[in-house]
Amino acid sequence: MSATASAIRTAKRVDRFTYAIRNIVVEAKNVEAAGKAVRYLNIGDPNQFGFLTPPHLIEAVVKAMRDGHNGYTPSPGIAEAREAAAADFAARGVDVGADRVLITSGTSEGIELALTGIVDDGEEVLVPSPTYPLYTAVLAKIGALPAYYRTDHTNHWLPDLDHIRSLITAKTRALVVIDPNNPTGAIYPEATRRALIEIAEAHGLVILADEVYGDLSYDGAVPAMAALDNDAPIISYSSLSKAYLAPGWRAGWMAVGSSPRLDPALAAIKKLADGRLCSPGPMQYAVTAALTGDRSHQAVFRRELRERAELTTRRMNAIPGISCVAPRSAFYAMPKVELPPGKTDVDYVLGLLRSKGVLCVYGSGFGTAPEDGFFRIVFLASPRELDAIYDDVEAFTTEFRSA
Ligand SMILES: Cc1ncc(COP(=O)(O)O)c(C=O)c1O
């Protein structure tokens, strides 16, 4: 290498790009290297905590491979998976043809395809605060901007509709609705969903309805948002990752609603999807197996989640200085700690990691203000492990707040 050679410069968009849920693992590895065991409560992966993929899905993938389905598939996915997804949407009251369904590498890819296909450089997308951070990460990549709308922890983490209205400008293109919600575990009542659709309609916005946790409400599946109004411009998302316990397979689906107003968006998304060839082929056969086969694992999973949610809420609310809204779905809680003056959520989360080896994610990684003191817990570990972890959270919080 010549002495004058300098490092290859990287793109500025990477400076804007963050994904705290995984970025924070670097800190955890440092703590492990220093000899302390770390308990990872940062990533929502049920497989890592013993919730296993249903065998009939594994058989479908193995069979597909053995039957020679190892080549590229059509870009929008194999016909039978698209038809199974369309039939599943129909059963949930969403009237959408298989030609408007795409099979994607997880919901993540579908989100990126839609935002890339619809939102231009410098335009804005309404994103909840707190949000699942992929939305803001993708917006950073495409040069667009998030407009964070408040969801209110003093009101069951429901969206503040007036705040949404106040944020809309000529540059606003889309409204992201994560319901059931990560990171808060909230579920929105029908009236809220209808109001969100009305807002989108009044301003010509497309709704991205992220429903990856739709089957993981503790009281049973939550209706699909698009079922409330099949003519509204809604793109609906789900995947095998959470409700079918196969996050590593990267298999998801999206339905571009039947409104003709979405025809150009559908064409743009399909055009972009051609460029990435296809999502993993054998896993697409599991989409069919999942959506047409036995789902009894979901009832078991929901029961386990409810128990952990109740334990988490009870333990967090018993810690002086912490309050926690009870989650109603999925495997996340977003407690709030009262911080000493001058301290941030990052100070708290890194302190907890270094002192007790417990890894959570700071709320500001999801878009809340650092001084508000939110942090996210993934509560997939066993109730017994969680109890021990929460003893550590309690001891650390007392130290941190009195320091
Ligand atoms: C709200 C939400 N949307 C999307 C995703 C990404 O899911 P997938 O594995 O289907 O890409 C996640 C993953 O945690 C999520 O929580």
Ligand as a Chemical Component Dictionary entry (heavy atoms), coordinates in Angstrom:
data_LIG
# 
_chem_comp.id                   LIG 
_chem_comp.type                 NON-POLYMER 
_chem_comp.pdbx_formal_charge   0 
_chem_comp.three_letter_code    LIG 
# 
loop_
_chem_comp_atom.comp_id 
_chem_comp_atom.atom_id 
_chem_comp_atom.alt_atom_id 
_chem_comp_atom.type_symbol 
_chem_comp_atom.charge 
_chem_comp_atom.model_Cartn_x 
_chem_comp_atom.model_Cartn_y 
_chem_comp_atom.model_Cartn_z 
_chem_comp_atom.pdbx_ordinal 
LIG C1 C1 C 0 -42.763 -3.827  14.211 1  
LIG C2 C2 C 0 -41.819 -4.662  13.412 2  
LIG N1 N1 N 0 -41.877 -4.621  12.089 3  
LIG C3 C3 C 0 -41.044 -5.344  11.335 4  
LIG C4 C4 C 0 -40.079 -6.160  11.896 5  
LIG C5 C5 C 0 -39.169 -6.923  10.999 6  
LIG O1 O1 O 0 -39.676 -8.201  10.851 7  
LIG P1 P1 P 0 -39.192 -9.241  9.759  8  
LIG O2 O2 O 0 -38.377 -10.262 10.479 9  
LIG O3 O3 O 0 -40.475 -9.782  9.213  10 
LIG O4 O4 O 0 -38.407 -8.524  8.737  11 
LIG C6 C6 C 0 -39.972 -6.241  13.282 12 
LIG C7 C7 C 0 -38.922 -7.054  13.922 13 
LIG O5 O5 O 0 -38.664 -7.002  15.099 14 
LIG C8 C8 C 0 -40.868 -5.473  14.060 15 
LIG O6 O6 O 0 -40.810 -5.504  15.388 16 
# 
loop_
_chem_comp_bond.comp_id 
_chem_comp_bond.atom_id_1 
_chem_comp_bond.atom_id_2 
_chem_comp_bond.value_order 
_chem_comp_bond.pdbx_ordinal 
LIG C1 C2 SING 1  
LIG C2 N1 SING 2  
LIG C2 C8 DOUB 3  
LIG N1 C3 DOUB 4  
LIG C3 C4 SING 5  
LIG C4 C5 SING 6  
LIG C4 C6 DOUB 7  
LIG C5 O1 SING 8  
LIG O1 P1 SING 9  
LIG P1 O2 DOUB 10 
LIG P1 O3 SING 11 
LIG P1 O4 SING 12 
LIG C6 C7 SING 13 
LIG C6 C8 SING 14 
LIG C7 O5 DOUB 15 
LIG C8 O6 SING 16 
# 
